[in-house]
């Protein structure tokens, strides 16, 4: 199965934020969209970074309330792992495991076209396993 299959079901909506927005705004956007990460983008489909709930929580322990007024660019990860719609789900699972990340933006022709989360990958894998199970049950009972 490919990333494009997940995007067909999930859609291509990606929650983004400007690099100059405050962390407080980022928290509000995470809550509003009910997501675990925001892609940092100027709005033209390019990716400048990514900021996740984990990034914010880890920084809270050091900066406390002062963190909320900081701009997103002070906290975002600029080294963003990306994938294409043609990549396999297996390769994305490996990437997420090895890089210890939970969100991978999907890029086509240099522009952001979706995002895959660990939850999307697990849901996809569970669907595949259920399909395999059903096929095996049909095979066994067809005899």
N, C-alpha and C positions, 0 to 999 in steps of 0.2 A: 504494500500500500504506500501511496505517496502523500506528501504534505498537502497537495492540491485536493485530495479526497477529503481531508479534514476541513479544509477551508470551504469546500462546497457545502458541507453540513453546517459548519460554525458561522460562516460568513467572513467578510474581510475587514470588519470594523476594528480599528486599533485605537486605543486610548492614548493620546499624545499630550505632551506639555512642552512649553517653551523653556529654554535653558535659563531664562531670566525670571521665571515664575518663582515664587517662594515655596519652600518645603511645605508650609501650611496649605498652600494651594494644591500642591501635589497630593497631600493627604486627603484633601477634600475630593480631588478627582479620583483617587483610588477608591474611596468610599462610594462616590456617585456612580462609577462604572462597575463597581464590585469586581475589581481586578487586583492582581498582586504586583503589577509593574506597569509603568508608563514609558513609552518610547519618547525620548527627548528629540523633538524635531521642530524646525522653524515653520513647518506647515506646507512644505513643498515636496514632501515624499522622501526627503533624505533623512538619514539617521545621524544624530550627533552623539547620542548616548542612550542609556536606559537607567531608570531609577526604580527600585523595588521597595516593598514593605520592609524587607530584611535590611536594606541599606539604611533606611530611616530609623528603624529600631536600634540597630547597632550604633548609629551616631547619637541617638538620644541618650545613651548611657554616658557619653562624654560631654555633650553640649547642653543637655537638658532642654529647657524651654527656649534657649537662645537659638536652637536649631531651626525652629519654625520660621524665623525671619530670614534665614539664609537662602540664597538663590539655589535653584536646582543644580546648576553646573558645579557647585562646590561638593556635591554629594554623588552625582551621577557617575556611572561607569562609562568610560569612553571606549573601552575595548569591548565591542558588542559582537557576540557570535551571531551569525546570520545563516539562513538557509534559503533554498529556492523551492518553488512549488514542485519541482521534479525530484527533490530529495526524498529518500525513503524514510518511513517512520522509524525503521530500525536504526538508521544513521543518526536521526535526531535523538532517539533514546540514548545511544552511545555518547553523543555530544553532551547531552544534559547530565549524564552520569559522570563522565570524565571531567567536565568543566564545573560541575556542581552548580548548575544553573537551572532555573525553573521556567524561563521564558526565552523564546528564540523568535526574533522578528523574521518574517518571510519577505524576501526581496526579489523582485523580477525586473529585469532591465534597469537595475540601479535604483529602483524606487520601492518604498515600503508598500506591500500589498496584503499584509496579514500578520498575525502573530500566533505562535503555537505555544501552549503552556504544557506543563507536565500533566495536568489534569486532562487535557485534550489527548495526549499520547496514551495515558492509561485508559481512558474511555475507548479509544480506538482499538487498543490491544484487547481489552475485555470483549469488545464486539467481535473481533476476529476469533478469539477463543470460544465464544458462544456459538459462532457459526460453525467452527470445526467440530465442536461437541455435538451440535445438532446433526451434522452430516454423518458423524460416526454412529450416532443413535439410529439414524435412518438406515444406514448400512447394516447394522446389527439386526434390527428388527425386520428388515426386508427379506431375510432368509427364511 
